[in-house]
Amino acid sequence: MDKHAFNDLLKIAGLSKKEFAEILGTTGGTISNWGNEDREIPYWVESWLSLYIENQHCKKIKEAISKSGVCNLMDKKPK
């Protein structure tokens, strides 16, 4: 993954480099250096961000289902 693709995934994930660094327990400077000539982006970052993005979508779906009350209807027993 190149630096441009990395920045695109961060944007899709809604994360700044600083926020991503905080999640990982590192510094924003470390993240900013990824993709430079001497600093490759770690192999796991693309799959991590893809899963993070997918998880955010799942949370939105879960919230929408919860708000719709569909689950509450399924919990009620017929009389």
Contacts in CASP RR format, 6 or more apart in sequence:
PFRMAT RR
TARGET T0000
AUTHOR 0000-0000-0000
METHOD contacts of the structure
MODEL  1
MDKHAFNDLLKIAGLSKKEFAEILGTTGGTISNWGNEDREIPYWVESWLS
LYIENQHCKKIKEAISKSGVCNLMDKKPK
1 9 0 8 1.000
1 41 0 8 1.000
1 45 0 8 1.000
1 46 0 8 1.000
2 35 0 8 1.000
2 41 0 8 1.000
3 34 0 8 1.000
3 35 0 8 1.000
3 36 0 8 1.000
3 41 0 8 1.000
5 46 0 8 1.000
6 34 0 8 1.000
6 35 0 8 1.000
6 41 0 8 1.000
6 45 0 8 1.000
6 46 0 8 1.000
6 49 0 8 1.000
9 46 0 8 1.000
9 49 0 8 1.000
9 50 0 8 1.000
9 53 0 8 1.000
10 16 0 8 1.000
10 17 0 8 1.000
10 20 0 8 1.000
10 49 0 8 1.000
12 49 0 8 1.000
12 53 0 8 1.000
13 20 0 8 1.000
13 49 0 8 1.000
13 52 0 8 1.000
13 53 0 8 1.000
13 56 0 8 1.000
15 23 0 8 1.000
15 52 0 8 1.000
17 28 0 8 1.000
17 29 0 8 1.000
17 31 0 8 1.000
17 32 0 8 1.000
18 28 0 8 1.000
18 31 0 8 1.000
20 28 0 8 1.000
20 31 0 8 1.000
21 27 0 8 1.000
21 28 0 8 1.000
21 29 0 8 1.000
21 30 0 8 1.000
21 31 0 8 1.000
24 31 0 8 1.000
33 39 0 8 1.000
34 40 0 8 1.000
34 41 0 8 1.000
34 42 0 8 1.000
34 45 0 8 1.000
35 41 0 8 1.000
65 71 0 8 1.000
END
